[in-house]
């Protein structure tokens, strides 16, 4: 694993998530709301990931990487 920190662009990630999503809805307004909700969830998830990645410990060993993965599972999107 690289020693450099991984920083993900939240906007680029959220756009990729939305563009790769199947947003079928009965009308354009519902599809737009679903896309916006998915965009915001992805955006804020990556912002929280970037904050975790900025923490002082390193993910170069597997124990710390496993900690990061568990921490991501516990992020609340409320």
C-alpha positions in Angstrom: 0.0 0.0 0.0 1.2 3.5 -0.8 2.6 5.7 2.0 0.8 8.7 0.6 -2.6 9.7 1.9 -5.5 9.0 -0.4 -7.7 12.0 -0.9 -10.8 11.6 -3.1 -12.4 14.6 -4.8 -16.0 14.6 -3.4 -17.6 16.2 -6.4 -16.0 13.9 -8.9 -16.8 10.8 -6.8 -20.5 11.9 -6.3 -20.9 12.6 -10.0 -19.5 9.2 -10.8 -21.9 7.5 -8.4 -24.9 9.3 -9.9 -23.8 8.7 -13.5 -23.4 5.0 -12.8 -26.8 4.8 -11.1 -30.0 3.5 -12.6 -32.4 6.3 -11.7 -35.7 5.1 -13.1 -38.7 7.0 -11.9 -42.2 7.8 -13.1 -41.3 11.5 -13.7 -38.3 13.8 -14.0 -38.9 15.5 -10.7 -38.7 12.1 -8.8 -35.6 11.1 -10.8 -34.0 14.4 -10.0 -34.7 14.1 -6.3 -33.3 10.6 -6.3 -30.2 11.7 -8.2 -29.7 14.6 -5.8 -30.1 12.4 -2.7 -27.6 9.9 -4.1 -25.1 12.7 -5.0 -25.3 14.3 -1.6 -24.9 10.9 0.2 -21.8 10.1 -1.9 -20.4 13.6 -1.5 -20.6 13.6 2.3 -19.4 10.1 2.6 -16.2 11.0 0.7 -15.8 14.1 2.8 -15.9 11.9 6.0 -13.5 9.4 4.4 -11.1 12.2 3.6 -11.2 13.3 7.2 -10.6 9.8 8.5 -7.7 9.5 6.0 -6.2 12.7 7.4 -6.0 11.2 10.9 -2.4 10.9 12.3 -2.2 7.1 12.0 -1.1 5.4 8.8 -3.0 2.8 6.8 0.2 1.2 5.6 -0.4 -1.9 7.8 -3.4 -4.1 7.4 -4.7 -3.5 11.0 -5.1 0.2 10.4 -6.6 -0.4 6.9 -9.2 -2.7 8.5 -9.9 0.0 11.1 -10.6 2.4 8.3 -13.0 0.0 6.6 -14.9 -0.6 9.9 -15.0 3.2 10.6 -16.6 3.8 7.2 -19.3 1.2 8.0 -20.2 3.2 11.1 -20.5 6.6 9.4 -24.0 7.9 10.0 -25.5 9.8 7.0 -28.0 11.9 9.0 
